[in-house]
Amino acid sequence: MHNHQVLKSMHRARFNAEPALFVAPGRVNLIGEHTDYAEGFVMPAAIDFATLAAISPRADGKIALYSENYGEERHFDVSAVPTMKASKHWTDYPLGVVSILAGEGHAIPGFSLSLWGDVPLGSGLSSSAALEVATALAVLSVIKASYPGPQLARLCQRAENEFVGSSCGIMDQFISANGKKDHAMLLDCRDLSFKLAPIPPHVALVIANTMVKHSVVGGDYPTRRAEVEAACAVIASHRPGVSFLRDATVDDLEQWGSEMSHESLKRARHVITENLRTVAFAAALEKGDMNEVGRLMAEAHTSYSQDFEGSCMEADAMVELAQELPGLIGARLTGGGFGGCTINLVEQSQAKAFAQALGALYAGQFGIVPQIHICHASDGARALS
């Protein structure tokens, strides 16, 4: 992660003001893809990639947003907040948070906000949620308000749903706001209850970026979500108590799958079985049963690739290449899909060799040098002294 003292100095030099500093991590999802908006279970961990935010008040009625990553500074009138609309620009994410907070009745003052992150964009490690949560903590400090972690996550999810226009679930923002070092989180996306499971110290999180970027604002993501919801509607027509696929079973698919499109049937099968796998994964992690953890990850990737059709040639190859390497516990595509990163649970003692070998094999097959990072589970969003 970037040095927050460097960001502090940069902000001071740019805006001639002493800032308060905040950090919000990205995340990797160990298992449980496209189950969150079905009110199901997910199992993410916050990671040591993050977005840093530096904020200071200003007296001219302006919101100044600076991104070190984009090398760009933009200014907006505070008075325009109620009518702000998304513009498909990086500023949509912080402005969306400001808009939601204003809609909650908070008076928004002028402020200068500097942002600097190392969560790879388009990688499936949730750079947008880290940006939103870091912004929310920073702006809340200026307006002298606070929210518990789960509520903070909901506000940031609304910024992405209602302002940015991405139909994401709650997982990314929730783990960024509520993560715990050296732990993964089994999150129930229905009531936001959760429990933590320790990641054994001998296990490293090796994140391999295929370098194929994805976007969840347009393209295949909303299509898949619509197919999931269409499947749920068919089951609900027979079982009115089924509001989301969280409530459905494999037996339901056997009874009424013929009334669904072929695509909706496959998507629903992935979501329903993924929920079962995620709960079983948490139990295996708590017991330290890494053989079962690896088996469930392999099954999850096959389901994601074949039933949900959310993978791609490069990601499938990355997972397959990992199977040949010493130290692997389990591997699968993580995140929104259609590119991005694979998550590999690897024996810590072999993680460095594993990462080097996987990178070489992938580059040899595709002519693309992947970014591969050895990570660990980190704490959630917080102020920095």
C-alpha positions as CSV (number, residue, x, y, z in Angstrom):
1,M,0.0,0.0,0.0
2,H,1.2,3.5,-0.7
3,N,2.7,5.5,2.1
4,H,-0.1,7.7,3.7
5,Q,2.5,10.2,4.8
6,V,3.4,10.8,1.2
7,L,-0.3,11.4,0.4
8,K,-0.5,13.8,3.3
9,S,2.4,15.8,2.0
10,M,1.0,15.8,-1.5
11,H,-2.4,17.1,-0.3
12,R,-0.7,19.8,1.9
13,A,1.3,21.0,-1.1
14,R,-1.7,21.0,-3.5
15,F,-4.4,22.5,-1.3
16,N,-2.3,24.3,1.4
17,A,-4.2,22.6,4.1
18,E,-3.5,19.9,6.7
19,P,-5.6,16.8,5.9
20,A,-7.2,14.0,7.9
21,L,-6.3,10.6,6.5
22,F,-8.3,7.5,5.9
23,V,-7.9,4.1,4.3
24,A,-10.3,1.5,2.9
25,P,-9.1,-1.9,1.6
26,G,-10.0,-3.7,-1.5
27,R,-11.1,-7.3,-1.2
28,V,-10.8,-10.7,-2.6
29,N,-13.7,-13.1,-2.5
30,L,-12.6,-16.6,-1.5
31,I,-15.9,-18.1,-2.6
32,G,-19.5,-17.1,-3.3
33,E,-19.8,-15.3,-6.6
34,H,-23.1,-13.6,-7.7
35,T,-24.8,-14.8,-4.6
36,D,-24.9,-11.4,-2.9
37,Y,-27.8,-9.9,-4.9
38,A,-29.7,-13.2,-4.4
39,E,-29.5,-12.5,-0.6
40,G,-27.1,-15.4,-0.3
41,F,-23.7,-16.0,1.3
42,V,-20.3,-14.8,0.4
43,M,-16.9,-15.3,1.9
44,P,-14.6,-12.3,1.2
45,A,-11.4,-11.1,2.9
46,A,-10.1,-7.5,3.0
47,I,-6.6,-7.4,1.5
48,D,-3.6,-5.2,1.7
49,F,-4.4,-3.3,-1.4
50,A,-6.3,-0.1,-0.5
51,T,-7.4,3.4,-1.3
52,L,-6.1,6.3,0.8
53,A,-8.0,9.5,1.2
54,A,-6.8,12.8,2.5
55,I,-9.4,15.5,3.2
56,S,-9.5,19.1,4.4
57,P,-12.3,21.6,4.7
58,R,-12.5,24.7,2.4
59,A,-14.5,27.9,2.6
60,D,-15.3,28.7,-1.0
61,G,-18.3,26.3,-1.4
62,K,-16.4,24.0,-3.7
63,I,-15.7,20.3,-3.7
64,A,-12.2,19.7,-5.1
65,L,-11.4,16.1,-6.0
66,Y,-7.9,15.0,-6.9
67,S,-6.8,11.5,-8.0
68,E,-3.1,10.7,-7.9
69,N,-3.8,7.6,-10.0
70,Y,-5.4,9.7,-12.8
71,G,-3.3,12.8,-12.3
72,E,-6.4,14.9,-12.4
73,E,-8.1,17.5,-10.3
74,R,-11.7,18.6,-10.7
75,H,-13.9,21.1,-8.9
76,F,-17.7,21.1,-8.3
77,D,-20.1,23.5,-6.6
78,V,-21.5,22.2,-3.4
79,S,-24.8,23.8,-4.4
80,A,-25.0,21.4,-7.3
81,V,-24.9,18.3,-5.2
82,P,-28.7,17.7,-5.3
83,T,-28.8,17.7,-9.1
84,M,-25.5,15.9,-9.8
85,K,-25.6,13.1,-12.3
86,A,-23.1,10.4,-13.3
87,S,-20.8,11.2,-16.1
88,K,-18.9,7.9,-16.6
89,H,-15.8,9.5,-15.0
90,W,-13.8,8.4,-12.0
91,T,-15.3,11.3,-10.0
92,D,-18.7,9.5,-10.2
93,Y,-17.7,7.3,-7.3
94,P,-16.8,10.0,-4.7
95,L,-19.6,12.3,-6.0
96,G,-22.0,9.4,-5.6
97,V,-21.1,9.0,-2.0
98,V,-21.5,12.8,-1.4
99,S,-24.9,12.7,-3.2
100,I,-26.2,9.8,-1.0
101,L,-25.0,11.5,2.2
102,A,-26.7,14.7,1.1
103,G,-29.9,12.7,0.5
104,E,-29.7,11.4,4.0
105,G,-30.0,15.0,5.3
106,H,-26.4,15.9,5.8
107,A,-25.4,19.5,5.0
108,I,-22.3,19.1,2.7
109,P,-19.6,21.8,3.2
110,G,-16.8,22.5,0.8
111,F,-13.8,20.2,1.0
112,S,-10.7,19.1,-0.8
113,L,-10.2,15.4,-1.2
114,S,-7.1,13.6,-2.5
115,L,-7.3,10.0,-3.4
116,W,-4.5,7.5,-4.1
117,G,-5.0,3.7,-4.5
118,D,-3.2,0.6,-5.4
119,V,-6.2,-1.7,-6.0
120,P,-5.7,-2.7,-9.6
121,L,-8.6,-1.3,-11.7
122,G,-10.8,-3.8,-13.5
123,S,-9.2,-6.7,-11.7
124,G,-12.1,-7.9,-9.7
125,L,-10.6,-6.8,-6.4
126,S,-13.1,-4.0,-5.9
127,S,-11.3,-0.8,-6.5
128,S,-14.6,1.1,-6.6
129,A,-15.8,-0.1,-3.2
130,A,-12.5,0.9,-1.6
131,L,-12.8,4.3,-3.2
132,E,-16.4,4.7,-2.0
133,V,-15.7,3.6,1.6
134,A,-12.6,5.8,1.9
135,T,-14.5,8.8,0.5
136,A,-17.4,8.1,2.9
137,L,-15.2,8.0,6.0
138,A,-13.4,11.2,4.9
139,V,-16.5,13.2,4.2
140,L,-18.2,12.0,7.4
141,S,-15.2,13.3,9.3
142,V,-15.8,16.8,7.8
143,I,-19.5,16.8,8.5
144,K,-18.8,15.4,12.0
145,A,-21.1,12.3,11.5
146,S,-20.5,8.6,11.7
147,Y,-22.2,5.3,10.9
148,P,-21.7,1.8,12.1
149,G,-19.8,-0.3,9.6
150,P,-22.8,-2.2,8.1
151,Q,-24.7,1.1,7.6
152,L,-21.7,2.7,6.0
153,A,-21.5,-0.2,3.6
154,R,-25.2,0.2,2.6
155,L,-24.7,3.9,1.9
156,C,-21.7,3.2,-0.3
157,Q,-23.6,0.4,-2.1
158,R,-26.4,2.9,-2.8
159,A,-23.8,5.3,-4.3
160,E,-22.8,2.7,-6.8
161,N,-26.4,1.4,-7.5
162,E,-28.2,4.7,-7.6
163,F,-25.6,7.2,-8.8
164,V,-22.9,5.3,-10.7
165,G,-25.5,2.9,-12.2
166,S,-23.9,-0.4,-11.3
167,S,-26.2,-3.1,-9.9
168,C,-23.6,-4.5,-7.5
169,G,-24.5,-6.3,-4.3
170,I,-23.4,-5.4,-0.8
171,M,-20.4,-7.6,-0.4
172,D,-17.6,-5.3,-1.7
173,Q,-18.5,-2.3,0.4
174,F,-19.3,-4.5,3.5
175,I,-15.9,-6.2,3.7
176,S,-14.1,-3.0,2.9
177,A,-15.8,-1.4,5.9
178,N,-15.8,-4.3,8.3
179,G,-12.8,-6.6,7.5
180,K,-10.5,-8.1,10.1
181,K,-6.8,-8.9,9.8
182,D,-6.0,-12.6,9.2
183,H,-9.7,-13.5,8.8
184,A,-12.2,-14.2,6.1
185,M,-15.8,-13.3,6.6
186,L,-18.9,-15.4,6.0
187,L,-21.5,-12.7,5.2
188,D,-25.2,-13.3,5.1
189,C,-26.3,-10.8,2.5
190,R,-29.9,-11.0,3.6
191,D,-29.6,-9.6,7.1
192,L,-25.9,-8.6,7.0
193,S,-25.1,-10.9,9.9
194,F,-21.6,-12.3,9.7
195,K,-19.0,-14.5,11.3
196,L,-15.3,-14.5,11.0
197,A,-13.1,-17.5,10.2
198,P,-9.3,-17.4,10.7
199,I,-7.1,-17.9,7.7
200,P,-4.4,-20.3,8.9
201,P,-1.0,-18.6,9.2
202,H,0.6,-21.2,6.8
203,V,-1.8,-20.1,4.0
204,A,-1.0,-17.2,1.6
205,L,-3.5,-15.5,-0.7
206,V,-1.9,-15.4,-4.1
207,I,-3.9,-13.1,-6.4
208,A,-3.1,-13.5,-10.1
209,N,-4.3,-10.8,-12.5
210,T,-5.1,-12.2,-15.9
211,M,-4.7,-8.6,-17.2
212,V,-8.1,-9.0,-18.9
213,K,-10.2,-6.1,-17.6
214,H,-13.9,-6.2,-16.9
215,S,-16.6,-3.7,-16.1
216,V,-19.7,-4.3,-14.0
217,V,-21.6,-1.1,-15.2
218,G,-22.4,-2.5,-18.6
219,G,-22.0,-5.6,-20.7
220,D,-22.5,-9.1,-19.4
221,Y,-23.0,-8.4,-15.7
222,P,-26.5,-6.9,-15.9
223,T,-27.5,-9.6,-18.4
224,R,-26.5,-12.4,-15.9
225,R,-28.3,-10.7,-13.1
226,A,-31.5,-10.4,-15.1
227,E,-31.2,-14.1,-15.9
228,V,-30.9,-14.9,-12.2
229,E,-33.9,-12.8,-11.4
230,A,-36.0,-14.4,-14.2
231,A,-35.2,-17.9,-12.8
232,C,-36.3,-16.7,-9.4
233,A,-39.5,-15.4,-10.7
234,V,-40.4,-18.8,-12.2
235,I,-39.8,-20.6,-8.9
236,A,-41.7,-17.8,-7.0
237,S,-44.7,-18.4,-9.3
238,H,-44.9,-21.9,-7.7
239,R,-43.5,-21.1,-4.3
240,P,-44.6,-17.5,-3.3
241,G,-42.2,-17.5,-0.4
242,V,-39.2,-17.5,-2.7
243,S,-38.2,-13.9,-3.0
244,F,-34.6,-14.5,-4.0
245,L,-32.7,-17.6,-5.1
246,R,-31.4,-17.7,-1.5
247,D,-34.7,-19.4,-0.7
248,A,-34.6,-21.8,-3.7
249,T,-33.2,-25.4,-3.9
250,V,-31.8,-27.7,-6.5
251,D,-35.1,-29.6,-6.2
252,D,-36.9,-26.5,-7.4
253,L,-34.8,-26.4,-10.5
254,E,-35.6,-30.1,-11.2
255,Q,-39.3,-29.4,-10.9
256,W,-39.7,-26.1,-12.7
257,G,-36.4,-25.6,-14.6
258,S,-38.2,-26.5,-17.9
259,E,-40.2,-23.3,-17.6
260,M,-37.0,-21.2,-17.6
261,S,-34.7,-20.3,-20.5
262,H,-31.7,-22.5,-20.8
263,E,-29.5,-19.6,-19.7
264,S,-31.6,-18.8,-16.6
265,L,-31.6,-22.4,-15.5
266,K,-27.8,-22.6,-15.7
267,R,-27.4,-19.2,-13.8
268,A,-29.8,-20.3,-11.1
269,R,-28.0,-23.7,-10.7
270,H,-24.8,-21.8,-10.1
271,V,-26.3,-19.4,-7.5
272,I,-28.1,-22.1,-5.6
273,T,-25.2,-24.5,-5.4
274,E,-22.7,-21.7,-4.8
275,N,-24.6,-20.7,-1.6
276,L,-24.3,-24.3,-0.4
277,R,-20.6,-24.3,-1.2
278,T,-19.9,-21.0,0.5
279,V,-21.4,-22.2,3.8
280,A,-19.5,-25.5,3.6
281,F,-16.3,-23.5,2.8
282,A,-16.6,-21.5,6.0
283,A,-17.1,-24.6,8.0
284,A,-14.0,-26.2,6.4
285,L,-11.9,-23.1,7.0
286,E,-12.9,-23.0,10.7
287,K,-11.9,-26.7,11.0
288,G,-8.6,-26.1,9.1
289,D,-9.7,-28.7,6.6
290,M,-7.7,-27.4,3.6
291,N,-8.4,-30.4,1.4
292,E,-12.1,-29.6,1.6
293,V,-11.4,-25.9,1.0
294,G,-9.5,-26.8,-2.2
295,R,-12.2,-29.2,-3.4
296,L,-14.9,-26.5,-2.9
297,M,-12.8,-23.9,-4.7
298,A,-12.4,-26.2,-7.7
299,E,-16.1,-27.0,-7.8
300,A,-16.9,-23.3,-7.5
301,H,-14.7,-22.3,-10.5
302,T,-16.3,-25.0,-12.7
303,S,-19.7,-23.8,-11.8
304,Y,-18.7,-20.1,-12.4
305,S,-17.2,-20.9,-15.7
306,Q,-19.7,-23.4,-17.1
307,D,-23.1,-22.7,-15.5
308,F,-22.7,-18.9,-14.9
309,E,-20.5,-18.5,-17.9
310,G,-18.7,-15.7,-16.1
311,S,-15.2,-16.7,-16.8
312,C,-13.0,-16.3,-19.9
313,M,-10.3,-18.3,-21.7
314,E,-7.5,-16.6,-19.9
315,A,-9.0,-17.0,-16.4
316,D,-9.8,-20.7,-17.0
317,A,-6.2,-21.2,-18.2
318,M,-4.8,-19.4,-15.1
319,V,-6.8,-21.8,-12.8
320,E,-5.8,-24.8,-14.8
321,L,-2.1,-23.9,-14.8
322,A,-2.2,-23.5,-11.1
323,Q,-3.2,-27.1,-10.6
324,E,0.3,-28.2,-11.8
325,L,2.2,-26.3,-9.2
326,P,3.5,-27.4,-5.7
327,G,1.8,-25.7,-2.7
328,L,-1.6,-25.1,-4.2
329,I,-4.6,-25.6,-1.9
330,G,-7.2,-24.3,-4.2
331,A,-7.8,-21.9,-7.1
332,R,-10.7,-20.1,-8.8
333,L,-11.7,-17.0,-10.6
334,T,-12.7,-14.3,-8.1
335,G,-14.8,-11.1,-8.4
336,G,-17.5,-10.0,-10.9
337,G,-16.0,-12.2,-13.6
338,F,-15.4,-11.7,-17.4
339,G,-11.7,-11.3,-16.6
340,G,-9.9,-10.0,-13.6
341,C,-8.0,-12.1,-11.1
342,T,-7.8,-15.6,-9.8
343,I,-7.5,-16.3,-6.1
344,N,-5.1,-19.1,-5.1
345,L,-4.7,-20.4,-1.6
346,V,-1.1,-21.5,-1.4
347,E,1.1,-22.9,1.3
348,Q,3.0,-19.8,2.6
349,S,6.4,-21.6,2.4
350,Q,5.9,-22.1,-1.4
351,A,4.0,-18.9,-2.3
352,K,6.9,-17.1,-3.8
353,A,7.9,-20.0,-6.0
354,F,4.3,-20.6,-6.9
355,A,3.8,-17.0,-8.0
356,Q,6.9,-17.0,-10.2
357,A,6.0,-20.3,-11.8
358,L,2.4,-19.4,-12.5
359,G,3.4,-16.1,-14.0
360,A,5.9,-17.8,-16.3
361,L,3.4,-20.5,-17.4
362,Y,0.7,-17.9,-18.2
363,A,3.1,-15.6,-20.1
364,G,4.3,-18.6,-22.1
365,Q,0.8,-19.5,-23.1
366,F,-0.7,-16.0,-23.8
367,G,2.3,-13.7,-24.3
368,I,0.9,-11.6,-21.4
369,V,2.9,-11.0,-18.2
370,P,0.4,-11.2,-15.4
371,Q,0.6,-9.2,-12.2
372,I,0.8,-11.7,-9.3
373,H,0.7,-10.6,-5.7
374,I,1.1,-12.5,-2.4
375,C,-1.4,-10.9,-0.1
376,H,-2.8,-11.3,3.4
377,A,-6.1,-10.5,5.0
378,S,-6.2,-7.0,6.4
379,D,-8.3,-4.8,8.7
380,G,-11.3,-2.9,7.3
381,A,-11.6,0.9,6.7
382,R,-10.3,3.2,9.4
383,A,-8.8,6.6,10.2
384,L,-5.0,6.9,10.0
385,S,-3.1,8.9,12.6
